[in-house]
Amino acid sequence: MEGDGEVIISPVQNCSHCESGECHESKDSIICYCDKELVLATDGVSCINASEASLQPPQPSLSHLALGLSVGTSALIAALLLVVSGVMIST
């Protein structure tokens, strides 16, 4: 309250991770700013030219890659277990 002589001091955000060095805090995270004619890239840190943003192909999600690798690994392990158990039964 101003009348009581109290001052509210907000901590200054460290925006060194942002390409522009400027950011603001939202409810959930810190959002980087970009200069004019630039837009924030999908990494949330880099700034790219707005015309280049529409030309870039969409990047595949890392979760799809992880899912594919885990399913492939599980199938390989299951196949190896079947082969080993088949060899053990036949001997």
SERO-4910 file (N, C-alpha, C, O; in steps of 0.05 Angstrom, whole numbers):
BEGIN
 pado doro    nc1    nc2    nc3   cac1   cac2   cac3    cc1    cc2    cc3    oc1    oc2    oc3
  Met    A     17    -23      0      0      0      0     17     25      0     36     27     16
  Glu    A     11     43    -17     27     68    -19     24     85      6     43     97     15
  Gly    A      0     85     18     -5    102     41     11     94     65     16    110     83
  Asp    A     18     68     67     33     58     90     63     60     87     78     53    105
  Gly    A     72     69     64    101     71     58    113     45     49    138     43     48
  Glu    A     97     25     43    107     -1     34    112      0      4     97     13    -11
  Val    A    133    -13     -5    139    -15    -33    141    -45    -40    154    -61    -27
  Ile    A    127    -52    -62    128    -79    -71    150    -81    -92    149    -67   -113
  Ile    A    169    -98    -87    192   -102   -106    188   -128   -120    188   -149   -107
  Ser    A    186   -127   -146    184   -152   -162    211   -160   -172    227   -143   -180
  Pro    A    218   -185   -170    244   -194   -180    247   -189   -210    228   -193   -225
  Val    A    270   -182   -218    276   -178   -247    281   -205   -259    297   -221   -249
  Gln    A    267   -211   -281    271   -236   -295    297   -237   -310    305   -217   -322
  Asn    A    311   -259   -309    335   -263   -324    327   -274   -352    319   -297   -354
  Cys    A    329   -257   -372    321   -264   -399    344   -271   -417    342   -269   -441
  Ser    A    367   -279   -405    391   -284   -421    387   -308   -440    401   -311   -459
  His    A    368   -326   -434    363   -349   -451    347   -341   -476    347   -356   -496
  Cys    A    335   -318   -476    320   -308   -500    339   -296   -520    359   -283   -512
  Glu    A    334   -300   -545    351   -288   -566    351   -258   -564    372   -245   -568
  Ser    A    328   -246   -559    327   -217   -558    336   -206   -531    342   -182   -528
  Gly    A    337   -223   -510    345   -215   -484    322   -202   -468    326   -192   -446
  Glu    A    298   -203   -480    274   -191   -467    252   -212   -464    248   -228   -481
  Cys    A    238   -211   -441    217   -231   -436    198   -220   -416    202   -199   -404
  His    A    176   -235   -412    157   -228   -391    147   -254   -378    148   -275   -391
  Glu    A    137   -252   -354    128   -276   -340     98   -278   -343     83   -260   -338
  Ser    A     89   -302   -351     60   -308   -352     54   -325   -327     71   -329   -310
  Lys    A     30   -335   -326     22   -352   -303     40   -376   -300     49   -383   -278
  Asp    A     46   -390   -323     59   -415   -322     89   -414   -329    104   -432   -320
  Ser    A     97   -395   -344    125   -395   -353    135   -367   -360    120   -347   -357
  Ile    A    159   -366   -370    170   -341   -380    170   -341   -410    179   -361   -423
  Ile    A    159   -320   -422    156   -319   -451    175   -298   -463    176   -275   -453
  Cys    A    190   -306   -483    210   -288   -495    196   -269   -515    176   -277   -528
  Tyr    A    207   -245   -517    198   -226   -537    216   -227   -561    239   -235   -559
  Cys    A    206   -219   -584    222   -217   -609    219   -188   -620    200   -175   -614
  Asp    A    240   -180   -635    240   -153   -647    218   -152   -669    206   -173   -676
  Lys    A    214   -128   -680    195   -125   -702    201   -143   -725    224   -149   -730
  Glu    A    181   -152   -739    182   -169   -762    194   -197   -757    200   -212   -775
  Leu    A    197   -204   -731    206   -230   -724    184   -243   -706    169   -229   -692
  Val    A    183   -269   -707    164   -284   -691    179   -305   -674    201   -313   -681
  Leu    A    167   -312   -653    180   -332   -635    178   -359   -648    157   -368   -656
  Ala    A    201   -373   -649    203   -400   -661    190   -420   -642    183   -413   -619
  Thr    A    187   -444   -652    174   -465   -636    189   -473   -611    178   -485   -593
  Asp    A    215   -467   -611    231   -474   -587    226   -455   -564    235   -460   -541
  Gly    A    212   -433   -569    204   -414   -548    227   -395   -540    223   -379   -521
  Val    A    249   -396   -554    273   -380   -547    283   -364   -571    290   -340   -568
  Ser    A    284   -376   -594    295   -364   -618    274   -347   -632    250   -351   -630
  Cys    A    284   -326   -646    266   -309   -663    273   -314   -692    296   -315   -699
  Ile    A    252   -318   -708    257   -322   -737    240   -303   -753    221   -291   -743
  Asn    A    248   -299   -778    234   -281   -796    206   -292   -801    202   -316   -805
  Ala    A    186   -275   -800    158   -284   -803    153   -298   -829    137   -317   -831
  Ser    A    166   -289   -851    162   -302   -877    176   -330   -877    166   -347   -891
  Glu    A    197   -333   -863    211   -359   -862    195   -379   -845    196   -403   -849
  Ala    A    179   -369   -826    164   -386   -808    143   -402   -824    138   -426   -818
  Ser    A    131   -390   -844    111   -405   -860    124   -424   -879    110   -443   -889
  Leu    A    150   -421   -886    163   -439   -905    175   -463   -892    180   -483   -905
  Gln    A    179   -463   -865    191   -486   -852    171   -508   -849    148   -504   -842
  Pro    A    180   -533   -855    162   -556   -851    158   -561   -821    175   -555   -805
  Pro    A    135   -571   -814    130   -577   -786    149   -598   -776    154   -618   -790
  Gln    A    159   -595   -752    177   -614   -740    161   -637   -727    141   -632   -714
  Pro    A    171   -662   -731    156   -684   -718    159   -682   -687    180   -673   -677
  Ser    A    139   -690   -674    138   -689   -645    157   -710   -634    159   -732   -644
  Leu    A    171   -703   -613    190   -722   -601    175   -745   -588    185   -767   -587
  Ser    A    150   -741   -580    135   -762   -567    128   -784   -588    127   -808   -581
  His    A    124   -777   -613    119   -797   -634    144   -814   -638    142   -838   -642
  Leu    A    167   -802   -638    192   -816   -642    196   -835   -618    204   -858   -622
  Ala    A    192   -826   -594    195   -842   -570    176   -866   -570    183   -888   -563
  Leu    A    151   -861   -579    131   -882   -580    140   -903   -601    138   -927   -595
  Gly    A    149   -895   -624    157   -913   -645    181   -930   -636    182   -954   -641
  Leu    A    200   -917   -622    224   -932   -613    216   -952   -591    227   -975   -591
  Ser    A    198   -945   -573    191   -963   -552    174   -987   -562    178  -1009   -553
  Val    A    157   -982   -582    141  -1004   -593    160  -1023   -609    157  -1047   -607
  Gly    A    178  -1012   -624    198  -1028   -639    215  -1045   -620    220  -1068   -626
  Thr    A    225  -1033   -599    241  -1047   -580    226  -1069   -566    236  -1091   -563
  Ser    A    201  -1064   -559    184  -1084   -546    179  -1107   -565    179  -1130   -556
  Ala    A    174  -1102   -590    169  -1123   -610    194  -1140   -614    192  -1164   -616
  Leu    A    217  -1128   -614    243  -1142   -617    248  -1160   -593    256  -1183   -597
  Ile    A    243  -1150   -570    247  -1166   -545    228  -1190   -545    235  -1212   -537
  Ala    A    202  -1185   -552    183  -1206   -552    191  -1228   -572    188  -1252   -567
  Ala    A    200  -1220   -596    209  -1240   -616    233  -1256   -606    234  -1280   -610
  Leu    A    252  -1243   -593    275  -1257   -583    267  -1277   -561    277  -1299   -560
  Leu    A    248  -1269   -544    239  -1287   -523    225  -1311   -535    228  -1334   -525
  Leu    A    209  -1308   -555    196  -1330   -569    216  -1350   -581    213  -1374   -579
  Val    A    237  -1339   -594    257  -1355   -606    272  -1371   -584    277  -1395   -587
  Val    A    280  -1358   -563    295  -1371   -542    278  -1392   -528    288  -1414   -523
  Ser    A    253  -1387   -523    235  -1406   -510    230  -1430   -529    227  -1452   -520
  Gly    A    228  -1425   -555    224  -1446   -574    249  -1465   -575    245  -1489   -578
  Val    A    272  -1454   -573    297  -1469   -573    298  -1486   -548    307  -1509   -549
  Met    A    291  -1474   -525    292  -1489   -500    272  -1512   -499    278  -1533   -487
  Ile    A    249  -1508   -511    228  -1529   -510    236  -1552   -529    231  -1575   -522
  Ser    A    248  -1546   -551    255  -1567   -571    280  -1584   -562    284  -1605   -572
  Thr    A    295  -1574   -542    318  -1590   -533    312  -1607   -510    330  -1621   -500
***
